[in-house]
Amino acid sequence: MKCRTLTALLLCLAATACSDVSLPVAAPQLVIEGWIENGGHPVVMVTTTVSVDESFSDINELEEHVVNWAKVTVSDGENDIVLTGQRNDDYFPPYIYTTSRMRGVAGGTYTVTVEYSGRTASAVTTIPAPVPLEYIRIMQSSDDADSYYLAGGLRDNPDTKDYYKVFTKRLGKDSTYVSSFMGLTDDSVLNAEIEEIPINNGVGRVDEKLNAFFSADDVVHVRFCTLDRASWEYWSDFEEIQSLSRNPFFPITTAIRSNVTGGLGYWAGYGATTCCVSIPDSLVHNLTVMPGTSL
C-alpha cells in the first residue's frame, strides 16, 4: 500500500508541475508497424502519432488514429505489390494491409512504402536465415502450482552476428502472435554450445495486465525468429519501455529507434520457425518438447 501511495503522489506532483506548461502541438507523423517472414505474406498496420496534449478515456479511442486509406506498397526488388487494406479484429489496431501475391524468402530484401495525405514513409528490411530451437523445456513455477514457464535451447553460430526474438500465441486466448515478455536476445550473451532462453507469455494490448506465466491448460504456439540489427534495436527499445514505463524511478526519455524514413515504427524481416506446446494438467516437471511437435 505504501508503494502505491508513493507512486500516486509522484504522479500527482508531476501532473501539478506540468499543469502550467504549454507545449506546441506537433504535426502528426505516419507510423508503420509491419513485418514479413519466410513463407509468410507481408502484414502492415498504419497509424498516425498521438499528440502529447491528447487524453483518452478508453483505449478504443486510439482507433481514430488508424489510417484506412493509405497506399501501401511492398517491393522485393523485382515486383512492386500494392497491399489491400482490410479490417481484421485479430490485430490491434484492427486494420491491416496485406496480400496473397507475395511470400517472404530467407535472404530476400523487402522495401515497404506508405503514401497517405501527401506524406510518404518507407523502410527496408532483410529476412535472415531461420535458426530453429533445439528443444523447448516446460517447468512448473515453485510459487504457483497452476503456473508454468518455458525455456528454449538455442545453438548459436559463432561465425555470424545474430539477433533473436520470441513470439507466442495461446490457443483460444490470443488472436495472433504477441511479443514474448523479455523474449529478445543476441549472440553477445551466447556461445556455440546450447544455451537456454526464456519463452514467456506476452501482452497483446496496451491495456492488458502482464502475466509472464502460462497456465496448465494452455496450448502455446511458439514463433522463434532471427532478425536484422535494425529490427532488434526497435524491439530492444520497446522492451525497455515496457519494463520501465510503469516505474516512476526510471523515466523513459529516449525515443524508440526506428528503421522508417519519413515516419516512425518498424518494418521487420523475420526468419521464423514455429512449434506447438500443449501444457497438460498432469504435466511432468522438466518435460522436453522438440520443435515441430506437440503434446
N, C-alpha and C positions, 0 to 999 in steps of 0.2 A: 504493500500500500504506500509506503514512504517513497518508493521508487516512482510509482505512478504520480504521486503528488508533486514530486520534484520535476518530473517530465512536463506535467501540465503547467507548472509555474514557469518553467523556462520558455515554453511555447507562448504563454501569455505575455511574458516580458518581451519576447521577440516581436510579437504582434504589436505591442504598445510602442516599442521603439521604432517600428516601421510605419506606424499609422500616419505620420505627417510627411512621409517621403513620397514625392510624386515622381514616378518613373515614366519615361517616354514609351509609348506603345510601339513595339517593333512590328514591321510588316510580316505577315505570316509566310513561312517557308514550307516548301514541299518536303515531306518525309517519306522515304522509301523503306519498306520492310519486305525483303524478298530473298528467295533462295532457289537454287536448282541443284539437284543431286544426280549422281549417276543412275540412269534408268528412270528418272522421275521427270515430271513436267515442271516448268517454272511456275512459281507462285509469287505474286507481288501484291502487297497492300499499299495504298497511297493515302496519306492523310496530310493535314496541314498542322503547323505548330499551334499551341495554345498560348495566348498572351498571358504574361505573369499577373496581370491585373484581373483575370477572369477567375470566377469561383464556380464550383459545381455542387449541387445538392444531391446529384445522382450520377453514378459513373456512366450511365447510358447517354447522358448529355454529350459525352465525347463523340458520339456518332455524328454530331453536327460538323465535325472536322474531317469526316471521311470524304474522300474525293471519288465520286462515282463516274465522272465523265472525262477522265484523262485518256490520252493516247499513250499506251504503254507498249514499247517495242523491245524485243529481245533478239540479239544477233549472236550467231555462233561463228562469225567471220565469213560465212558463205550465204546464209539465209537470214533475212530480217523478218521476224514474225510479229505481227501485231496481236497482242493478247486480248481476250474477251473479258469484259467485266461482268461479274455476276454476284448476286447475294449468296452468301454461304455462312450459315449460322454455326458451323463448326469452328469458325475462326473469330477472333476479336481483334480489330473491328470486323463485323460480319459481312465484308465485301472484299472479294479478291479478283485479281486479273490472272488469267491462266490460259493455256492452250493445250490441245492434244496433238498438235502438229510438231512439237519439239520435245525431245528427251535428252537429258544431260548425259555426257560421256566423260569418263575419267580422263583427265589430261586436257580436256577442252576448255577454251576461254570464252566467256559469255559477257556481253555488254547489255545492260538494261538502260533504256532511255524513257523518261516520263515527260510528257508535254501537257501542260494544263494552264489555262488562263494567262497565256503569254510568257509562262515560265518553263524552263527546261532543267531537269536534273538527270544525271546519269552516273553509272558506276560500272566497273569491270571486275570480274572475278574468274578464278580458275578452279576447276574441280580436281583436287588431289586424288591420288590412288587410294582406294579404301584399305583400311587395316582392320581385320576382324579381331574381336576379342578371343582370347584363348579359352576362356570359361567365364561363367557367372556364378558367384557363390552367394547363397542365401543364409542370412544369420538372424537370429531372434534377439530382440532387444532385452537386455538384462533388467530393464526397469518396467517393461510392459509386455505381458505375455501375448498381446494381440498386435504388437508392432515388430516389423521386420525391416531389415535393410539389406541392400545388395552391394556386391563388390565385383568388379570385372578384372580378369587377368589380362594384362597388356604386355606384349613383347614388342619393344620399340626397335626400329632400325637405327643403329648408331651412326650410319653413314649419311643420314639425311636429317634436316631440321623439320620436325613435325609438330603439329598442333592438333589437339583432340577436343571434341565436345560430345556430351551425352544428352540425349532427349529421351523422355519416357511418355508412355500413354497407358493409362489403366482402362481396361475394357469395361465399358458401361459407365465410367466416371469421367473420363476425359474425351472430349470430342475430337481432339487432334493431339499431335505430339507437343509437349511443353518442355521448356528448358529445365533440365535437371538441376536442382539446387547445388551449387558448388561443383557442377559437373564439367569443369573446364581444366585442362592441363596442357603442358607442353613438355618436350623431352629434356628440358633443362633439369627436371627433377626425376628423370627416369634413367635406367641403364639398359643394357642389352638383354638382361635377364627378365623374366616375367615379374612385373610389379602390379599390385592391385590398386585400382582407382575406385572411388566411391560412386555408386549409382543411386542417387536419392530421388525422392519424389519432387515434383516441381509445382509451380503455380501457373495456371492458365490465364487468370485475370488479375488485374492490379488490386481488386477489392477482395480477393480471396485470402484466407489465412493460410500461411505456410505450415505444412506438416511434412517433414522430410522423410517420414517413415511410410512403409506400406502396411496394409492390413492382411490378415490371414486369408481372406477370400479374394485378394487381388490377382488378376491376370495382367501382367505387366509386359508391354511391348517395349523393348529397348532399342533405340536407334543410336548407334555409335558412329561418329563422323570424324573424318580428318577435314581440316580446313586450312585456308591460307592465312598468312600473318595478319592481313588487314581485318579479316573476319574475326580472328582470335582477339585482336585488340578491341574490337567492338564489344564482344561478349565479356572480355575481362573487365572493361569499364562498367558494363551493365551489371555484372555480378557484384562489383564493389558497391555500386549504388544500392542494389537490392539488399546487400548485407548490412550497410551502414546508414541508410537513409532514415531509418526509424530511431537512430541513436543520436540524441542531441549533443553528445560529446564528440561526435565525429561528423561534422558538417561536410557535405559534398559541395565542393566549389569548382570542380572542373567538369567540362562537358564530355560526353561520350565521344570517343574518337569514331570517325566515320570515313568510309571509302566513297561516299557520294559527293560528286561535284555539282554545285548549284542547289544543294539541299542538305538534308540530314538523313540519318538512318543507316541501313546496311543492305548490301547485296552480296550474298554468300554462296559459294560453291561448296557442296559437301560430298566427300567420298564416303558413302553411307553403307553400313551393314546393319541388319536387324535380326533380332531373335525374340522369342516369346517365353516368358517365365510365369508359370502358374504357382501361386503360393497356397498349398492346401492347408486345411485346418490341422492336419496331423503332420505338419512339416518336421522333417528330420533336421536337427541342428547341423549347420555347415554343409548342407546339401549342395552339390555342384551340378550346374547345368551347362552343357556345351552349347555354344552359339548355333542357331539354326534348329534347335529342338525346343519342345515344350513338355511340361509335365502333366 
